[in-house]
Amino acid sequence: MTKSSLGLDPALQSYLLSVSLRESDIQRRLREETAELPLRMMQIAPEQGQFMALMVELTGARRAIEIGTFTGYSALTTAMALPADGRLIACDVSEEWTAIGRRYWEEAGVADKIDLRIAPAMESLSALLEAGEQDSFDIAFIDADKTNYQAYYDACLELMRPGGLIMIDNVLWDGAVAYPEKKDKDTEAIRALNARLKEDERVSLSMVPIADGLTLCRKR
């Protein structure tokens, strides 16, 4: 929904990036190519990607799940942060958009860490559960169709080990969640999930206003 953090004017956003962003040339080029696409608003902000990479490192993650890959910037960033034996299962429905990411994954030398599964995400998540993968993943990132966010969250929570981390994107939805008159299906779905997460005692919770809002849920 946004390529930069909500509430930051251009000067402050530029300053933030100038003093903190450590983006590789490959990441930058993928982000810039994506910025030329009609659906460029689906790209995560670079400061969010760097924050997520830090979460991968802090959790010591080796097994990761991503729901919603688009052109592969978040997958690239996650895979680069994973250790040599780390693996990311990336779930998406588009061969067209993920093909862009594949080029950069190969160039970065992380393609062997990424298991891209082209199918509806719930099919991929259900297959993992049916294969007995409960409590075996370290980290997950949810950034796909908003009306299925609750289903994705529930499945990911089953798949996470105790202490595992789920990151959920777009939880502020360009500010729309704060305005009751906004009643489209996506906004209502995000509001419902946000309210539910506040009461979910299975996780420790923090919503941070980075980019379009990112909720962190640590499985207890």
Steps between C-alpha positions, in 0.01 A plus 500: 500500500790737567865510398603712796404535867168669576522843659853583386537798269735455202792676669482287815447182296808586294702565816389171656617308195824694468618417851363147544429313177752228413356380171707293261527596133289196408226597743502857375474397135211263571320773694555750220378259232189432708441874539436519125213249511128585511463314833810658653304591815517131597877537557610521863706801607876443520516597868236237570702239314806584706297480822368159398851378422603604850210298639625196309842546657368568852281189499778283362254388234581213268152410375282781367165542324388790283142548385496742209825531307417741213832585327709342771657788695391372841598143406841621382551697821392209721713247314805724524452520878451124545806285574650279229274209597191719530191448287207723408171366370357782287131477413352693209256451212682697228761350272533838329596710801710236675700447180645846557613399845654174380752693289623694800497197731730322256728801470523532878581131539200428725267324256579164660367633832158589353233238438244690290156339499259633238155422639238662723681556828251306711564194284872528566452560872253213530746270325768591755262427788391172345867404467544539875695828490325649804726685747798481264539843340681797651356803323220596261405808299139555390446747215231372266122539447365671811169315524690178569736648759328327793523160333865558414574606856332195652689263272832674559449493875462122483817475291713723724710349777457646849694826486446525126406835348220596261526839324179637346516783246262789421331498840447879482379482138606852406314628806159370389458274807466810722194633316169316571348627176750286306306177454653323199576131545876540531480771766239307697712183483809676632300669778356165604841337510654788695223478760532124525877507538478740794304234690699195384683373807686242293741770387698798625411798284634828367373713212768733365430795265768411249397536135126413488499349849658171600371279780740264676350193670733275702353157571499427871 
